[in-house]
Amino acid sequence: MPVRLDKWLQVARVFRTRTQATKSCQAGRVRVNGTIAKPPRGLELGDRVEISFRDYGRALEVLELRDRTLPKAEAQRVFADVTPPELKRLPREAQPVDVPRREPGSGRPSKRERRELERLRNR
């Protein structure tokens, strides 16, 4: 019996809540077997689920179909991590540094600063 994609992502503890899983699916960040998947899509055993986050990605193979939350130790049995090395998260020291940052407490950026930030982001 198929299980909803958003429920399975929560059970597998990829996302903390089902709402987060649903929003990620709706934004097109989740693919099942290479195609963009919507939250109600049914998963089958052996499906490959690919999730793209801001600075890394994950590829998971479905090993068990569950729709009820499990303890964290048991949630690891629901999937096999088949993420290729180029998609795995880099350590914080190795991540790109060219991302513009503002000092905490420095207030809201002025119009000029905002334009400079946008120019850096869009390049």
N, C-alpha and C positions, 0 to 999 in steps of 0.2 A: 504494500500500500504506500503510495507516494506521500511525502511530507512536505509541507510548505517550506520554501527556501528561507524566508525570514525567520520562521520558528527554528529551523535547523541551525542557522547561523548563531542564534542566541544560545541554543543548547550546546553547541560546540564551543561556546565562549569566545567567538570571534568578535562579537559585539556585546556590550554589557546589557543592552535592552533590545527588545524586539522593535521598538520604534527606531532606534539607531540603525538596525539592520534594514528596516523598511525604507528609510530615507536614503541609505546608501544604494540600495537596489534601484530606487526611483531616479537617483542621480546618474545611473549608468556605470557605477563603479564595480558591479558584480557581474561576472560572466559565468555561465554554466556551459561546459563543453564548447567554449569559444564564442558563444552568442550572449549578448546582453540579456539579462534575465530580470523579470519583474518579481515582486515579492510573493505572489501566490503560486509561482511556478512549482510544480511537483518535482522533488528530487528522487532519483532511483539509486540503488547501490552501484558503485563504480563511477558515478558522475564526477567530473573534475570541476571544482568551483574555484574561480580566480577572483581575488579581491584586490583592488588597487587603493592604497592609502596615499597620503600626500607625498611621502618620500620613499615609499617601498611598496612591495606587493607580496601577496601570499597565494600559493596554489595548494589546494586541499583535495584529496580524493575521499569520497564518501564511503565509509566502511560500515556504518550502522545508521539506520533511520530511526531517530527519536524525536518526539515532539514535547517531551517533558524535561524540565531542567534536571541536571545531574550534579553531583558533587564535582568539584574541579578535577580531582584525580581521575574520575571516571569519564569526564568529558573528553579527555585526550584519546580515548578509545574510539570515539565516534568518527574520527578522520585520520588520514595519513598525510603528513606534511610533505608535499612533493615540490616545494618551491625551488626553482633554479637559483644558483648562487648569485646571479646578476640582479635578481629581484629582492634579495634579502636586505634587511635594514643594515645600514652602515653604523658603526659605532659613532657616538656623538662627535668624537674628535675628527673623524674622517668625513663627516658631512660637509657639504659646500658651505663656505662662510660668506658668500656674496649676498646673502639675504639681508635686506636692510632691517635694522633693529633700532628701537627707540629706548632710551633709558626709562625705567619705571618711575612714574611720578613726574615726568617732564611735561605732562599736559597734552592737550590736543594739538595735532600738527597744524601749522598755519597753511593757508592756501598754497603758498610757494613750496613749502616742505611737502605737502601732499602731491603736488605736481611732480616734484623730483622723485618721490617714492614711486609714483606710477610710471615714470619714465624708466626707472631702474627695473621695475618688475616686468614691463612689457618689452623692453629693449627693442 
